[in-house]
C-alpha cells in the first residue's frame, strides 16, 4: 500500500510540460571522390535529433559515411556520431542534443569512383 501525505492538498492546477516543435531540414549536394559535404543546422531546444540519408548515387546502392558534429572548417564529428550506410527511408543516426549549432556531413568512405549526389534530412527541435 502506498501512502500519500500530500494527496488532495494541491491548488488544483497543473502545468503540462511543453514539447518542442520538430523541424526537418533537407540538404542536398554532391560528394567528390575522397571528399565530404557539410551542412549546418540549429537546435533551438534540447531534444531528439534524427538524421536520415534518404538518397545517394549513382549507383543507388553506394555506401556513404554520415556524421553529426560541431561545425568549423570541417564537421567535427561527435564521438559515436557517425555511421557507414546506404541511403534509406529509415533513420541512420539519432540522439539527444542541447541547443546550439551543429553540422551534418556526408562523406566518401573509400568506395566512390565518381561524384555522388545525396539528400540528407535532419529532424530536430
QUIUR-V664888 format. One record per residue. N is the residue number from 1. RES is the residue in one small letter. SS is DSSP state (H for helix, E for strand, L for the rest). OMEGA is omega in radians with two decimals (none if undefined). NEAR is the number of other ideal C-beta (glycine too) atoms within 8 Angstrom. Layout:
# QUIUR-V664888
N_RES_SS_OMEGA_NEAR, N_RES_SS_OMEGA_NEAR
This chain:
# QUIUR-V664888
1_x_L_-3.11_2, 2_x_L_3.09_3, 3_x_L_-3.14_4, 4_x_L_-3.08_5, 5_x_L_-3.08_4, 6_x_L_-3.14_6, 7_x_L_3.08_5, 8_x_L_-3.10_4, 9_x_L_-3.14_4, 10_x_L_3.14_7, 11_x_L_3.07_3, 12_x_L_3.13_3, 13_x_L_3.06_5, 14_x_L_3.11_4, 15_x_L_3.11_4, 16_x_L_3.10_4, 17_x_L_-3.13_4, 18_x_L_3.10_4, 19_x_L_-3.13_4, 20_x_L_3.08_9, 21_x_L_3.12_5, 22_x_L_3.11_8, 23_x_E_3.08_8, 24_x_E_3.05_8, 25_x_E_3.09_9, 26_x_E_-3.13_7, 27_x_E_3.06_10, 28_x_E_3.12_7, 29_x_E_-3.13_9, 30_x_E_3.06_8, 31_x_E_3.09_14, 32_x_L_3.10_7, 33_x_L_-3.13_8, 34_x_L_-3.04_6, 35_x_L_3.11_8, 36_x_E_3.07_11, 37_x_E_-3.08_11, 38_x_E_3.07_10, 39_x_E_-3.13_11, 40_x_E_3.05_8, 41_x_E_-3.12_11, 42_x_E_3.05_7, 43_x_E_-3.06_15, 44_x_L_3.13_7, 45_x_L_3.11_7, 46_x_L_3.11_9, 47_x_E_-3.07_11, 48_x_E_3.05_9, 49_x_E_-3.09_16, 50_x_E_-3.11_10, 51_x_E_-3.14_14, 52_x_E_2.98_12, 53_x_E_-3.01_16, 54_x_E_3.13_9, 55_x_E_3.03_9, 56_x_E_3.11_13, 57_x_E_-0.04_10, 58_x_L_-0.09_7, 59_x_L_-3.09_5, 60_x_L_-3.12_9, 61_x_L_-3.09_6, 62_x_L_3.08_13, 63_x_E_-3.12_8, 64_x_E_2.97_17, 65_x_E_3.07_12, 66_x_E_-3.13_17, 67_x_E_3.10_14, 68_x_E_-3.08_17, 69_x_E_-3.11_12, 70_x_E_-3.10_9, 71_x_L_3.07_10, 72_x_L_3.03_6, 73_x_L_3.00_2, 74_x_L_3.12_7, 75_x_L_3.12_14, 76_x_E_-3.02_9, 77_x_E_3.12_9, 78_x_E_3.08_9, 79_x_E_-3.10_3, 80_x_E_-3.03_5, 81_x_E_3.09_10, 82_x_E_-3.11_11, 83_x_E_3.01_8, 84_x_E_-2.97_8, 85_x_E_2.90_10, 86_x_E_3.08_10, 87_x_L_-3.10_13, 88_x_L_3.02_9, 89_x_L_3.11_4, 90_x_L_-3.13_5, 91_x_L_3.13_7, 92_x_L_3.12_10, 93_x_E_3.01_13, 94_x_E_3.13_7, 95_x_E_-3.13_9, 96_x_E_3.10_7, 97_x_E_3.05_11, 98_x_L_-3.14_6, 99_x_L_3.12_7, 100_x_E_3.10_7, 101_x_E_-3.12_9, 102_x_E_3.08_14, 103_x_E_2.98_14, 104_x_E_-3.13_15, 105_x_E_3.04_17, 106_x_E_-3.02_14, 107_x_E_3.09_12, 108_x_L_3.10_14, 109_x_L_3.06_8, 110_x_L_-3.10_5, 111_x_L_-3.13_7, 112_x_L_3.02_11, 113_x_L_3.12_4, 114_x_L_3.10_6, 115_x_L_-3.13_8, 116_x_E_3.01_13, 117_x_E_-3.10_11, 118_x_E_2.92_15, 119_x_E_3.11_12, 120_x_E_3.08_15, 121_x_E_3.08_11, 122_x_E_3.07_13, 123_x_E_-3.05_10, 124_x_E_3.07_14, 125_x_L_none_12
